[in-house]
Amino acid sequence: MSKLTTGINREQGEQLEKGISGKEALSVDEPKGNFQRIGIASTFDCSETVDTVKFWADILGVRVEVCVDEQNRVFQQLLDSKGVIKADNSLNVLMIRFEDWVHDYEQDSEGSLDEIILDNVENLITNLIDKKDKSASPYLLIICPCDPKGKVNIELERTMTDLIRSDLQLYDHVMVADRFDVDEFYPVRHFVDRNSDPLKPFLYKSDYSVALGSMIMRKMRAVYRRPYKLIVLDCDQTLWKGKCSESGPNGLQLTRSRLALQEFMLDLKERGLGLCLCSKNAKNDVMEVFSVRKDMPLKVSDFVSNRINWDPKSNNIKSISDELNIELESIIFLDDNPVECAEVRANCPEVLTIQLPESDDQISNLLKHIWAFDFVKTSMKLDDPETHSDSVLDEGFPSESDNGSSLVDFILSLQLEISIKQLRIKDLVKVAQLTHRASQFNFTGIKREAHQIQDALNSGLMSALTCHVKDKMGDYGLMGFALFGEDDERLLVDSFVINWRVMGRGVEHRLLQEIGKIALEKGLSEVMIYFKTTPQNQPARDFIESVAGEYRKTDENGFIYTLPSDFTANIRFRPTELESELHSGKDETRSTDVAGLRHIRIYNYIGNELNSVKKIRMEIDKWNAPEKDSEEPEAEFEELMTDLQSYVYSVWSTVLGMEEIGLDDNFFELGGTSLKSYQIITEIKKHFEVDFQSTLMDEFPTIRIFSNILETKLLKENSGSEEVDKGFRDMPSETDTDREVIFI
């Protein structure tokens, strides 16, 4: 028997210039217009992978022409000028499985199985090296996994893969990826479709085809996109868990995800990206962390610049941009604080701003799926493909032209609820802890113990207010505290403390406003506030100066602000003025093409929503679903709904952004997320003034079942006792000892 091989040497390739092995050349439609071209030559059926590539092209909003040969003719395609592999402006993808080269191998075949695969591998390497000077297009070689129960064992697969990597590592026109590279981003445990025809080369399961297609598009994006040059990093709650000003260096937590984040940044630094620090902190506090915590992967020397102060972070980023002569479009900013992220997005829309998730477990996965961090070693860059505005992401997303007001929009969208109460005995310990931890927003820097506060209240000379905050993201609990007394004419503020987590959202304004109202009720004409500067409380100083700077007088130990009571009672948080102040220092010579910034939200969308094979496959299924005939009659489910079901449907429809929802459609299969679930629960609780667990949607994810549970809850509420009726919302009533003020 003749030796089995699909390899073709260069001499044999001359006859292929006019066609494939004497046969008619594969017809390939040339792309029209400014398209990005992807040529795929595969040793196996890759139709589902191609489908995934087209899905991603739609998500990215780029026009891509995909040309495919999946007939195990990789070598022929490499040599045929009329085939799918092109020399100019094309990403050429080769997907090979060593097993496909020996599918028909029998024991009595000439040559061993290992020799046949080695011969093909050497041919492949030779042909790819030969393309170095003949092609201006990059090549992506994906070595796909063989069937664990097939003819090629894992040891042979690894040996051949290592040989390919070793021989091609010096040639930057070829990118090599194997099963481990794919698994790093899109792990699929069982990838072989055992239901495929055993007489034919095996098929991959849909999940693995999705993984391969996603890998191809990530590489394509990395090849042609404009590279980022600088990463600007927040410190507290980003590089480490905790606040350095409150916990000190040794009190900070270096969780597994924070260590992984730092190591990830070190890896990017090794690849050529610059790192900077941008933190609202006292610089000495941050530097002390780097000095004391030797267990941190990142060192001060790893950063090319830093801005550790109390200025708006957008201003600091612009300053870094000017200092290093790096355009804003080449900067990535990482922060955990949603308000800080919104501020930077509003005032530096060119910067890719990434908000870290609250959950430690989600940080590594987010970073792994921010495509902007992808790096490829190739000197061959493709022309940018033409983008189009009808991406599947565009519907329902705000326009980039709205970026200018996004800070205001974000703060208003939080649906902030602030309740001001007289201090309760059960909150004494929490208040004492707040005075110890909230060093950035403490008017005097005084730290008090619970018994000291209680003694002050028991004296009858002092009163105290607490501030409780929640928004659509969750309930933050006790976030503010004020301790005050009075003389004949004035209300005297002794302590004023706000937790750093809610600074800049109007909480401080509301607490001070309430103090002014109390002063008026008591017939006191003025509110006197004592302020002592500390190394950490610059944010508190900035606030009091912004609302009462004209009433400041210098004291030997600090400052005294004496405000008219009616003025204090009318203090308001005006985010539009905050944004105007931030924009006042804007460099008008900078020009921003906001229409070209849609890739920024795409990166964030992918990192947060399309960060697993399961999520991607669900979106592909929706993308592939046939469009319903617009002439079809309206769905009958509306006629079958009860009034309660109709209301629940309207809330779902608004949040999900879709109209046709059946009574038994699963919320999460329709694209629902935990955040959208929380929005629905919040709206329904507010509408009916009832309370129930925020996880109710997880247990009852259809309109029919959810409405039944809600109806039972409402019937119980309406027929329950007066005690149940009063306590159902779990909201404090307004009494002489418990003042409730809600600001939304």
Buried (B, 14 or more C-beta within 10 A) or exposed (E): EEEBBBBBEEEEBEEBEEBBEEEEBBEBEEBEEEBBBBBBBBBBBBEBBBBBBBBBBBBBBBBBBBBBBBBBBBBBBBBBEBBBBBEEBBBBBBBBBBBBBBBEBEEEBEBEBBEBBBBBBBBBBEBBBBBEEEBBBBBBBBBBBBBEEBBBEEEBBBBBBEBBBEBBEEBBBBBBBBBEBBBEBBEBEEBBBEEBEEEEBBBBBBBBBBBBBBBBBBBBBBBBBEEBBBBBBBBBBBBBBBBBBBBBBEEBEBBEBBBBBBEBBBEBBEEEBBBBBBBBBBBEBBBBBBEBBEEBBBEEEBBBBBBBBBBBBBBBBBBBBEEBEBBBBBBBBBBBBBBBBBBBBBBBBBBBBBBBBEEBEBBBBBBBBBBBBBEBEBEBBBEEBEBEEEBBBEEEBEEBEEBBBBBBBBBEEBBBBBBBBBBBEEBBEBBBBBBEBBBBBBBBBBBBBBEBBBEBBEEEEBBBBBBBBBBBBEEBEBBBBBBBBBEEEBBBBBBBBBBBBBBBBBBBBBBBBBBBBBBBEEEBEBBBBBBBBBEBBBBBBBBBBEBBEEBBEEEEEBBBBEBBBBBBBEBEBEBEEBBEEBEEEEEEEEEBEBEEBBBBBBBBBBBBBBBBBEBBBBBBEEBEEEEEEEEEEEEEBEEEBEEBBBBBBEBBEEBBEEEEBBBEBEBBEBBBBEEBBBBBBBBBBEEBEBBBEBEBBEEBBBBBEBBBEBBEBEEEBEEEEEEEEEEBBEBBEEEEEEBEBEBE
